Amino acid sequence: MIYNFTIGDPINTTESYHGMSLSDCFNFLQSIVQRFHYAHLDIEWAWDGERFWCFQLRPIVRYQ
């Protein structure tokens, strides 16, 4: 399943894909962003069907 969103569209946060809901994903990523004081980050992560894994964080230093 691929999630396609348009800004402003309602999102079903209870829908689950392999046991992961969008709400779970959002909370996981927010916890990382909060830990790094809301820095702009490129976050490499995965879901193994049971838990989230964070592999790598890189600061985003240039915007185009």
Secondary structure, 3 states (H helix, E strand, C coil): CCCCCCCCCCCCCCCEECCEEHHHHHHHHHHHHHHCCCCCEEEEEEECCCCEEEEEEEECCCCC
